[in-house]
Amino acid sequence: MPYDATRLKDWQISEEAEKNMPTPWEWQEKLGLERDEILPMGRLCKLDFMKIMERLKDRPDGKYIEVTAITPTPLGEGKSTTSVGLMEGLGKRGVNVGGCLRQPSGGPTMNVKGTAAGGGNALLIPMTEFSMGLTGDINDIMNAHNLAMVALTARMQHERNYSDEQLERLTKMRRLDVDPTRVEMGWIMDFCAQALRNIIIGIGGRQDGFMMQSKFGIAVSSELMAILSIVRDLPDLRERLANITVAFDKRGNPVTTGDLEVAGAMTAFMRNTINPTLMCTAEYQPCMVHAGPFANIAVGQSSIIADRIGLKMFDYHITESGFAADIGFEKFWNVKSRYSGLKPHVSVLTTTIRALKMHGGGPRVVAGLALPDAYMKEDLALLEKGIPNMVHHINTIRKSGMNPVVCINAFHTDTKDEIAMVRRYAEVAGARCALSEHWARGGEGALEFADAVIDACKEESTFKFLYPLEMKLRDRVATIAREVYGADGVSWTPEAVAKAKMLESDPKYDDYATMMVKTHLSLSHDPMVKGVPKGWVLPIRDVLIYSGSKFLCPCAGTISLMPGTSSNPAFRRIDVDVQTGKVMGLF
């Protein structure tokens, strides 16, 4: 029986569902795992990735399903809820199904957006653990990342205080001669703290560090999280961690974590992060959680490691991409799938009628404020004006060789005529379309959706990349801008052009992925422009270089790596029942 999602909060539904949640050893039996492949951590467990892959290496892969979305409102359109609902719907059909979602950041959880655990009856459990650190991957990443900064700043202090001869004699170190104006890395913490975006460190005497400008980012924006998303195993992790560029020396050469001799200790902190955490839906389908949410500079995907395990363990494996199809699916398509060598069978396009109305010219949607009345009543004219945004994303997915399944993530305010209109336009555009009421009814409400995905998986996949690896950086950007965003072209600042020419002339960067940095709130670079803008040019102001993950990140606009906390944050409503120790008030 589904829970009454209109009456109960998500944390209350989770609390009820947790009463029958399998233990780690019950999961071992249910999933057919060996005892040493389960790593218990309280009432949760991690899965020993390397042992499972070694034992199952010859087992055929299951069906590979990716979940993305139309351009969202600032509230999000429910990709996680849709992913969980699909698992539950397939489970109701008796299918061996599982999946992987990304771990939420403490910043959004304690701010406005919430925990990303899904919602209603399409919920990951246990929700409290999921929302508050889980099994420690983000904490391990914070320790490893900040240790690199400790190594850098201590080195800069010692090089200032000691002569070359003293450095060699007392510390056994060579002089790196770091340029304090070209320190690329900053510090991280897992909260939204705008006061830490720009800071001065090392204030005091000579023993108090090297005084310079520095910065904080949110933990999930760290290059280490991006690396965790794409590594294939522990040796790959160790190698990539040694290649991270922390700063540049005064001659313009990169100073890496390997140069600082800190990569081994960073790997020690992160050694357990390669093993995904096992959770489940409120209807007890297994779902791994691995890697983090940041989808701008990072790849914004659940991990390749978890997808490799899931495709061996499950007949249907579901994975989620961050943001809309212009960012999340594009990176899944041309970056993650290249790195993994895995070819998806189906892409699900999560769609809501409220978001389509916004794209049709509806009033502004602001996170933390009540939804305007225009979104609570039927308006077919407004909806029809916004539907081109959905069609644009359908066409983007079809360029990969897949025919998407449009999932109408149902809200109680949606009307029959509105649903019929979305379905009609989706099918005319060449997509399957299904209404899903997983939020209200769990798996029973997702049967039409599950059947559409099963049917789509029977088609022969003709998956292909948008561009060849041999294509140069500026040509890749132009192709993505034209074919995915709908831009007429690309404009580059002189500084960005100079950097692009340097990168294109150096063979070292030929195999670096192109990781576009753009707002998720518009197909364009301007978050205020909705629908499907025409007659515009994508401006590129810079190209960031991430040498550990091997990403080149062309930046369209300014992206902050440290969000700010709002005036009405979620932490004001979160508390603990001091009699039971239970956390209350999580979204």
C-alpha positions in Angstrom: 0.0 0.0 0.0 1.4 3.4 -0.9 1.5 6.0 1.9 -0.6 9.1 1.9 1.9 11.5 0.4 -0.5 14.4 0.6 -0.6 14.1 4.4 2.8 12.7 5.4 6.1 14.5 5.0 8.8 12.7 3.1 10.8 12.0 6.3 7.7 10.4 7.8 7.2 8.1 4.8 10.8 7.1 5.0 10.5 6.4 8.7 7.6 4.1 8.1 9.2 2.3 5.1 12.4 1.8 7.1 10.6 -0.5 9.5 10.9 -3.3 6.9 14.1 -2.2 5.2 16.5 -5.2 4.5 19.6 -5.5 6.7 23.0 -5.7 5.0 23.0 -9.5 5.3 19.5 -9.8 3.9 20.7 -7.7 1.0 23.6 -10.1 0.5 21.1 -13.0 0.1 18.6 -11.0 -2.0 21.3 -9.8 -4.4 23.2 -13.1 -4.6 26.4 -11.5 -3.2 29.3 -13.2 -1.4 29.7 -12.4 2.3 33.0 -10.4 1.7 31.4 -8.4 -1.0 29.2 -6.6 1.6 30.8 -4.0 3.8 28.4 -3.2 6.6 28.2 0.3 8.0 25.5 0.5 10.6 22.2 -0.3 9.0 23.6 0.5 5.6 26.4 -1.1 3.7 28.9 -0.5 0.9 29.5 -2.9 -2.0 33.1 -4.0 -2.6 33.4 -2.9 -6.2 36.5 -4.8 -7.2 35.4 -8.1 -5.7 32.0 -8.0 -7.3 33.3 -7.0 -10.7 35.9 -9.8 -10.7 33.3 -12.4 -9.9 30.7 -11.2 -12.3 33.1 -10.1 -15.1 31.7 -12.6 -17.6 28.0 -12.0 -16.8 26.2 -10.2 -19.7 25.2 -6.6 -19.0 21.5 -5.7 -18.4 19.6 -2.9 -20.0 21.1 0.6 -19.4 18.6 3.4 -18.8 19.5 7.1 -18.3 17.1 9.7 -16.8 17.3 13.3 -17.7 14.8 16.2 -18.0 13.6 19.3 -19.8 14.9 22.7 -18.8 13.7 22.9 -15.2 12.2 25.6 -13.0 14.4 26.5 -10.0 12.5 23.9 -8.0 13.7 21.0 -10.2 11.3 18.7 -12.1 11.9 15.4 -10.2 14.6 13.4 -12.0 15.4 11.6 -8.8 11.7 11.0 -8.0 11.3 9.7 -11.6 14.3 7.5 -11.3 13.0 6.0 -8.1 9.5 5.7 -9.4 10.8 3.8 -12.5 12.6 1.3 -10.2 9.4 0.8 -8.3 7.3 0.4 -11.4 9.6 -2.1 -12.9 9.7 -3.9 -9.6 5.9 -4.2 -9.7 6.3 -5.8 -13.1 8.5 -8.5 -11.5 11.7 -7.2 -13.2 15.1 -7.5 -11.6 15.8 -3.8 -11.3 18.2 -1.5 -9.5 19.9 1.8 -10.1 22.3 4.5 -8.9 21.7 8.1 -7.8 24.1 10.8 -6.7 24.7 11.7 -3.1 23.2 15.0 -2.0 25.3 17.8 -0.8 24.8 19.2 2.7 24.6 22.7 1.2 21.2 22.3 -0.7 19.9 20.0 2.1 20.3 22.7 4.7 19.3 25.5 2.3 16.4 25.6 -0.2 16.4 22.7 -2.7 16.3 19.8 -0.3 17.9 16.5 -0.2 17.4 14.9 -3.7 16.1 11.7 -2.2 13.0 11.7 -4.4 9.7 12.4 -2.8 6.3 11.0 -1.8 6.1 7.3 -2.4 9.1 7.5 -4.9 11.6 7.9 -2.2 15.1 6.6 -1.3 15.5 5.2 2.3 16.8 5.7 4.9 16.3 9.3 4.2 18.1 10.7 7.2 21.3 8.9 6.5 21.1 9.8 2.8 20.6 13.5 3.6 23.2 13.8 6.4 26.5 12.4 5.2 25.6 8.8 4.3 28.7 6.6 4.6 31.2 9.5 4.5 32.2 9.8 0.9 31.9 13.6 0.8 33.7 13.9 4.1 36.6 11.8 2.7 36.7 14.0 -0.4 36.8 17.1 1.8 39.7 15.7 3.8 41.7 14.7 0.7 41.0 18.0 -1.1 41.9 20.2 1.9 45.0 18.1 2.6 46.2 19.2 -0.9 45.7 22.8 0.2 47.5 22.2 3.5 50.4 20.7 1.5 50.5 23.7 -0.9 50.2 26.5 1.7 52.8 24.8 4.1 55.2 24.5 1.2 54.8 28.1 0.3 55.5 29.2 3.8 58.6 27.0 4.2 60.0 28.1 0.8 59.6 31.8 1.9 61.2 31.1 5.3 64.1 28.8 4.1 67.0 29.2 1.6 67.4 26.6 -1.1 70.2 24.9 1.0 68.0 24.9 4.1 65.1 23.4 2.2 67.2 20.5 1.0 68.9 19.9 4.3 65.9 20.4 6.7 62.9 19.2 4.6 64.4 17.2 1.7 62.3 19.3 -0.7 63.1 21.1 -3.9 61.9 24.7 -4.4 58.6 24.8 -6.3 58.5 28.6 -6.4 54.7 28.8 -6.5 53.2 32.0 -7.9 50.8 33.1 -5.1 48.6 34.9 -7.8 48.1 31.7 -9.7 46.8 29.3 -7.1 44.0 27.4 -8.8 42.7 25.3 -6.0 40.8 26.6 -2.9 39.4 25.0 0.2 36.0 23.2 0.4 33.2 22.6 2.8 29.8 21.1 2.3 27.6 24.0 3.0 26.4 27.1 1.1 28.6 29.8 2.6 28.8 32.9 0.5 31.0 34.6 3.1 33.8 32.2 2.2 33.8 32.8 -1.6 36.8 35.2 -1.3 39.0 35.2 1.8 42.5 36.2 2.9 44.6 33.5 4.7 47.9 33.5 6.5 47.2 36.7 8.5 49.7 37.0 11.4 53.4 36.4 11.6 55.9 34.3 9.6 54.8 31.1 11.4 51.2 31.7 10.6 51.3 30.7 7.0 51.7 32.5 3.7 49.4 35.5 3.4 47.4 35.5 0.2 44.0 35.6 -1.3 42.1 32.3 -1.3 38.6 30.9 -1.6 36.2 28.2 -0.6 34.0 26.1 -2.9 31.2 23.7 -2.0 32.6 20.2 -1.4 30.8 18.5 -4.3 32.3 21.0 -6.8 35.8 19.6 -6.0 37.7 18.1 -8.9 38.1 15.0 -6.6 34.3 14.4 -6.8 34.5 14.7 -10.6 37.3 12.2 -10.6 35.3 9.8 -8.4 32.5 9.9 -11.0 34.7 8.7 -13.9 37.4 6.4 -12.4 37.3 2.7 -13.3 39.2 1.4 -10.3 41.7 2.2 -7.4 44.8 2.5 -9.6 43.0 4.9 -11.9 42.0 7.0 -8.9 45.6 7.1 -7.6 46.9 8.2 -10.9 44.4 10.9 -11.4 44.8 12.3 -7.9 48.5 12.7 -8.6 47.8 14.8 -11.7 45.6 17.5 -10.2 47.0 21.0 -10.9 46.9 23.0 -7.6 48.8 26.1 -8.8 51.4 27.4 -11.3 55.0 28.3 -10.6 56.4 31.7 -11.5 57.6 30.4 -14.9 54.0 29.3 -15.7 54.5 25.5 -15.2 51.8 23.5 -13.4 52.4 22.5 -9.8 50.5 19.2 -9.1 49.6 17.2 -6.1 52.3 14.8 -7.3 54.9 17.6 -7.0 53.6 18.3 -3.5 54.0 14.5 -2.7 50.5 14.5 -1.2 48.6 12.3 -3.7 49.3 9.1 -1.8 47.8 10.4 1.4 44.8 11.8 -0.6 44.2 8.4 -2.0 44.4 6.9 1.5 41.6 9.2 2.5 39.5 8.3 -0.6 40.3 4.5 -0.7 36.8 3.6 0.5 35.0 6.1 -1.7 35.2 3.9 -4.7 32.7 1.4 -3.1 29.1 2.5 -3.7 26.7 2.7 -0.8 23.6 0.5 -1.1 20.2 2.0 -0.3 16.7 1.1 -1.5 13.4 2.6 -2.6 10.5 2.8 -0.3 9.3 -0.4 -2.0 12.7 -2.1 -1.4 14.3 -2.1 -4.9 18.1 -1.8 -4.5 19.6 1.5 -5.4 23.3 2.5 -5.0 24.4 6.0 -4.2 27.7 7.1 -5.6 29.4 10.4 -6.6 27.9 13.9 -6.1 25.4 16.4 -7.6 27.5 19.2 -9.1 26.8 19.2 -12.8 28.5 22.4 -14.1 32.2 22.0 -14.1 31.8 18.4 -12.9 30.2 15.7 -15.0 27.1 15.6 -12.9 26.5 11.9 -13.1 26.3 8.9 -10.8 29.5 7.0 -11.1 30.9 4.7 -13.8 31.8 2.2 -11.1 28.2 1.9 -9.9 26.9 1.6 -13.4 29.4 -1.2 -14.1 28.2 -3.1 -11.0 24.6 -2.4 -11.6 24.7 -3.7 -15.2 26.1 -7.0 -13.9 23.7 -7.4 -10.9 20.4 -6.1 -12.5 18.5 -6.9 -15.7 17.5 -3.2 -15.8 19.9 -0.6 -14.4 18.8 3.1 -14.0 21.2 6.0 -13.7 20.5 9.7 -13.4 22.1 12.7 -15.1 22.3 16.2 -13.5 20.3 19.1 -14.8 18.4 19.1 -18.2 19.3 17.2 -21.3 21.3 20.1 -22.7 23.8 19.7 -19.9 23.2 16.4 -18.1 22.4 14.2 -21.0 25.0 15.8 -23.3 27.7 15.0 -20.7 26.4 11.5 -20.2 26.3 11.0 -24.0 29.7 12.5 -25.0 31.8 12.2 -21.8 30.6 9.5 -19.4 29.7 7.0 -22.1 33.1 7.6 -23.8 35.0 7.0 -20.5 32.9 3.9 -19.5 32.5 2.3 -22.9 28.9 1.5 -21.9 26.1 2.1 -24.4 22.7 3.1 -23.1 19.4 1.5 -24.4 17.0 4.3 -23.4 16.9 7.9 -22.2 14.0 9.1 -20.1 13.1 12.7 -20.4 11.4 13.9 -17.2 8.8 16.5 -18.0 6.4 18.5 -15.8 3.4 20.6 -17.0 4.4 23.4 -14.6 7.9 23.7 -16.2 6.4 23.8 -19.7 4.0 26.5 -18.6 7.0 28.5 -17.4 8.6 28.1 -20.8 5.4 29.3 -22.4 5.7 32.6 -20.6 4.3 31.8 -17.2 5.3 33.9 -14.1 8.6 33.6 -12.6 9.2 30.6 -10.3 11.3 31.3 -7.2 12.7 28.6 -4.9 11.4 29.0 -1.4 8.3 31.0 -2.4 4.8 29.7 -3.2 4.1 28.6 -6.7 2.1 31.3 -8.6 -1.6 30.6 -9.2 -1.0 30.4 -13.0 0.6 27.0 -12.4 -2.3 25.6 -10.3 -5.0 25.8 -13.0 -5.5 24.6 -16.5 -4.1 26.8 -19.2 -3.7 25.0 -22.5 -2.6 28.1 -24.5 0.3 28.7 -22.0 1.2 25.0 -22.0 1.3 24.8 -25.8 3.6 27.8 -26.0 6.1 26.0 -23.7 6.0 22.6 -25.4 8.8 23.5 -27.9 11.3 23.2 -25.0 10.3 19.5 -24.5 10.5 18.9 -28.3 13.9 20.5 -28.4 15.2 18.1 -25.8 13.6 15.1 -27.5 15.4 16.0 -30.7 18.7 16.3 -28.8 18.3 12.8 -27.4 17.3 11.4 -30.8 20.6 12.7 -32.2 22.4 10.1 -30.1 20.6 7.3 -31.9 18.0 6.7 -29.1 14.3 7.3 -29.1 13.5 8.8 -25.6 10.6 8.0 -23.3 9.0 11.1 -22.1 7.8 10.7 -18.5 5.1 13.2 -17.5 5.9 13.5 -13.8 2.3 14.0 -12.5 1.2 16.7 -10.2 -2.3 16.8 -8.7 -3.0 20.1 -10.5 -2.4 18.5 -14.0 -5.6 18.1 -16.0 -6.6 15.4 -18.5 -6.5 17.9 -21.4 -3.0 19.2 -20.4 -1.7 15.6 -20.1 -3.2 14.7 -23.5 -1.6 17.7 -25.1 1.9 16.9 -23.9 1.5 13.3 -24.9 0.4 14.2 -28.4 3.3 16.6 -29.0 5.8 14.1 -27.6 4.6 11.3 -29.9 4.6 13.5 -32.9 8.2 14.4 -32.1 9.0 10.6 -32.2 9.1 9.8 -28.5 7.1 7.3 -26.4 5.2 9.1 -23.7 3.9 7.9 -20.4 2.1 9.5 -17.5 3.5 8.5 -14.1 2.0 9.0 -10.7 4.8 7.5 -8.7 4.9 10.4 -6.2 1.3 9.7 -5.1 1.1 6.0 -5.8 4.6 4.5 -5.9 5.1 1.6 -8.2 1.4 1.1 -8.9 1.3 4.6 -10.3 4.4 4.0 -12.5 3.2 0.9 -14.4 2.4 2.7 -17.7 5.9 4.4 -17.4 7.6 1.1 -16.7 5.9 -0.6 -19.6 7.0 2.2 -22.0 10.6 1.7 -20.9 10.5 -2.1 -21.2 9.1 -1.6 -24.7 11.8 0.9 -25.6 14.5 -1.4 -24.4 13.4 -3.9 -27.1 14.5 -1.6 -29.8 18.0 -2.0 -31.3 20.2 0.8 -30.0 22.1 2.8 -32.6 23.9 4.9 -30.0 26.6 7.2 -31.4 28.5 10.2 -30.2 27.9 13.8 -31.3 31.5 14.4 -32.3 34.7 12.4 -32.8 37.6 12.7 -30.3 39.8 14.0 -33.1 37.7 17.2 -33.3 39.4 20.2 -31.9 38.2 22.1 -28.9 36.6 25.1 -30.6 34.9 22.9 -33.2 33.5 20.7 -30.4 32.1 23.7 -28.6 30.6 25.0 -31.8 29.0 21.6 -32.5 27.5 21.4 -29.0 26.3 25.0 -29.1 24.6 24.5 -32.4 23.2 20.9 -32.1 22.3 20.8 -28.4 21.7 24.4 -27.3 20.3 25.7 -30.6 22.7 28.7 -30.8 23.6 30.3 -34.1 27.3 30.3 -33.2 30.0 30.9 -30.6 31.8 34.1 -29.6 35.2 33.8 -27.7 36.9 36.5 -25.7 40.5 37.2 -26.8 41.8 35.5 -23.6 39.6 32.4 -24.3 40.7 32.2 -27.9 44.4 32.4 -26.9 43.9 29.6 -24.3 41.9 27.5 -26.8 44.7 27.8 -29.4 47.3 26.7 -26.9 45.2 23.7 -25.8 44.6 22.7 -29.4 48.3 22.9 -30.3 49.4 20.6 -27.4 48.8 16.9 -28.1 48.7 16.3 -24.3 45.1 17.7 -24.3 43.8 15.7 -27.3 42.1 13.1 -25.1 40.7 15.6 -22.5 36.9 15.7 -22.3 34.9 18.8 -23.3 33.0 19.7 -20.1 30.7 22.7 -20.9 29.9 25.1 -18.1 26.6 26.8 -18.6 23.4 27.7 -16.6 20.9 24.8 -16.3 17.9 27.2 -16.2 18.0 28.0 -19.9 19.0 26.4 -23.2 21.1 29.6 -23.6 23.8 31.1 -21.3 21.2 33.5 -19.8 19.1 31.9 -17.0 16.3 34.4 -17.6 15.7 33.3 -21.2 13.1 30.5 -21.3 11.6 28.3 -24.0 13.7 27.7 -27.1 15.6 31.0 -27.8 16.4 31.9 -31.4 19.0 34.1 -33.0 21.6 34.0 -30.2 25.3 33.4 -29.9 27.0 31.4 -27.0 29.7 33.6 -25.4 32.8 31.7 -24.1 34.9 33.8 -21.6 37.4 31.2 -20.4 38.5 27.6 -20.6 39.3 25.9 -17.2 41.8 23.0 -17.2 41.3 20.1 -14.8 44.3 17.9 -15.3 43.3 15.1 -12.8 39.9 14.4 -14.3 41.2 15.4 -17.8 38.5 18.0 -18.4 38.6 21.1 -20.5 35.8 23.4 -19.3 34.7 26.2 -21.7 32.8 28.7 -19.5 29.7 30.4 -20.9 29.1 33.0 -18.2 30.2 33.1 -14.6 29.6 30.0 -12.4 30.0 30.2 -8.7 31.5 27.1 -7.0 30.2 28.3 -3.6 26.4 28.8 -3.5 24.9 31.1 -0.9 22.5 30.3 1.9 19.0 31.9 1.4 17.1 34.0 3.9 14.7 31.1 4.7 17.0 28.0 4.8 15.8 24.5 5.5 18.0 24.1 8.6 15.4 26.3 10.4 12.9 23.5 10.2 15.2 20.5 11.0 15.4 19.2 14.6 15.9 16.1 16.6 13.3 14.4 18.8 15.4 14.3 22.0 13.4 11.3 23.3 14.0 9.0 20.4 17.0 10.6 18.6 15.1 10.8 15.3 15.7 13.6 12.9 12.6 15.6 12.0 11.8 18.1 9.3 14.0 16.9 6.5 12.3 17.6 3.1 
